[in-house]
Amino acid sequence: MKHNAYLLLGSNSGDMTTILSQARLMIEREVGDIDDQSSFYKTEPWGMASESWFINQVIRINTKLSPVELLNALLSIEMKLGRVRNANFALIDRTLDIDILYYDAIIYEDSNLTVPHPRLHLRQFTLLPLCEIAPEYIHPKLTLTNQELLAQSEDNSKVIRIQ
């Protein structure tokens, strides 16, 4: 059985657009088909002290993997593309970050994964590219569309569509 998942890709270290392109290729090889993708967005760091802006993109994939299998595959791709995780989980610059935003219309939570992403509705850098490809998708927990979540967002961080 195939499942739809929305993923947020982000990078603020190295050759960011190349890293995101490599991540998409690896996702297609190891995780599932990419059905849709947003433009790239240049975004100021959110929730972390860094001078390096991010390049972000949202993609929709079709996968046979379970949510936990998907998480493990994405963590492996991050590591292969140079992601180093901080031992105390502090937010630091990174070559690649991949977040699972939605997985079908399920609500899932364990000690390692929460779906929908728990901060999805708070972040412009997630909502703007998500609304580009799925404005009417309904958040299964908040029961609002992505467009409604964007309209209600109080995040004033800078997010600039670049391509």
C-alpha positions in Angstrom: 0.0 0.0 0.0 1.3 3.4 -0.9 1.1 6.5 1.4 1.3 10.2 0.7 3.7 12.2 2.8 4.7 15.8 2.8 8.3 16.6 3.7 10.2 19.8 4.4 13.7 19.9 3.1 16.1 22.5 4.5 19.8 23.5 4.3 21.8 26.4 5.6 25.3 25.0 5.2 27.4 24.2 2.1 26.1 24.3 -1.5 22.4 24.3 -0.3 20.6 24.0 -3.6 22.9 21.1 -4.7 22.4 19.4 -1.4 18.6 19.7 -1.7 18.8 18.3 -5.3 20.9 15.4 -4.0 18.4 14.8 -1.2 15.5 14.6 -3.7 17.4 12.1 -5.8 18.2 9.9 -2.8 14.5 10.2 -1.6 13.4 8.9 -5.0 15.9 6.0 -4.9 15.4 5.0 -1.3 12.0 6.3 -0.1 9.5 6.7 -2.9 8.4 8.8 -5.9 8.2 12.6 -5.6 4.7 13.6 -6.8 5.1 17.4 -6.4 7.5 20.0 -5.2 7.4 23.6 -4.2 9.7 26.4 -5.3 12.8 27.1 -3.2 12.4 29.6 -0.4 15.2 31.6 1.3 14.3 31.8 4.9 15.9 33.4 7.9 16.8 31.1 10.8 13.8 30.3 13.1 14.3 29.3 16.7 18.1 29.3 16.5 21.0 31.7 16.7 22.6 31.7 13.3 23.7 34.2 10.7 23.1 31.6 7.9 19.8 31.7 6.1 18.1 28.5 4.9 17.0 27.3 1.6 13.7 25.3 2.1 11.4 23.3 -0.1 8.4 21.1 0.5 7.9 17.9 -1.5 5.0 15.4 -1.6 6.1 11.8 -1.9 4.4 8.5 -2.5 6.0 5.8 -0.3 5.4 2.2 0.8 7.3 2.9 4.1 5.6 3.2 7.5 6.0 6.5 9.4 8.9 5.0 11.5 10.6 3.4 8.4 10.2 6.8 6.6 11.8 8.6 9.5 14.8 6.2 9.6 15.3 6.4 5.9 15.3 10.2 6.0 17.7 10.3 8.9 20.0 8.1 6.9 19.8 10.4 3.9 20.6 13.4 6.1 23.7 11.6 7.5 24.9 10.6 4.0 24.7 14.2 3.0 26.8 15.4 5.9 24.2 16.2 8.6 25.8 16.1 12.1 23.4 16.1 15.0 24.3 18.0 18.1 24.4 15.6 21.2 22.3 18.0 23.3 19.7 18.5 20.5 20.5 22.2 20.2 19.6 23.7 16.8 22.8 24.3 14.8 23.6 25.0 11.2 23.1 21.9 9.1 23.8 20.6 5.6 20.4 19.0 5.5 17.3 18.7 7.6 14.2 16.7 6.5 11.0 16.9 8.5 7.9 14.8 8.0 5.1 17.3 7.9 2.2 15.0 7.1 1.8 11.2 6.5 -1.6 10.5 4.9 -4.1 12.0 7.3 -2.9 10.2 10.4 -2.0 11.4 13.8 1.0 9.5 15.1 3.2 10.0 18.1 5.9 8.1 19.8 9.2 9.1 21.5 11.0 9.7 18.2 8.3 11.0 15.8 5.2 13.2 15.9 3.0 13.5 12.8 1.7 16.0 11.8 4.9 17.9 12.7 4.2 19.6 16.0 5.5 23.1 14.9 4.2 23.0 11.3 1.5 25.5 11.9 3.9 28.0 13.6 6.4 28.4 10.9 6.2 30.6 7.7 9.1 28.7 6.2 7.0 25.6 6.3 3.6 27.0 5.5 4.5 29.1 2.5 6.0 26.2 0.4 3.4 23.8 1.7 0.6 26.2 0.6 2.2 26.3 -2.8 1.5 22.6 -3.5 -1.2 21.8 -1.0 -3.2 24.8 0.1 -6.4 22.9 0.7 -4.9 19.9 2.6 -6.5 19.7 6.0 -4.3 19.3 9.1 -5.7 16.2 10.7 -5.3 17.4 14.3 -6.1 21.1 13.9 -8.8 20.5 11.2 -7.8 23.6 9.3 -6.4 23.8 5.7 -2.8 24.8 5.2 -4.1 28.1 3.7 -6.1 28.8 6.9 -3.1 27.9 9.1 -1.0 30.4 7.1 -3.6 33.1 7.5 -3.6 32.6 11.2 0.2 32.4 11.6 1.8 34.9 13.9 5.3 34.2 12.5 6.9 37.3 11.0 10.1 35.8 9.9 11.4 36.6 6.4 10.6 34.0 3.7 11.4 34.8 0.1 10.5 32.6 -2.8 13.6 32.3 -5.0 12.7 29.8 -7.8 
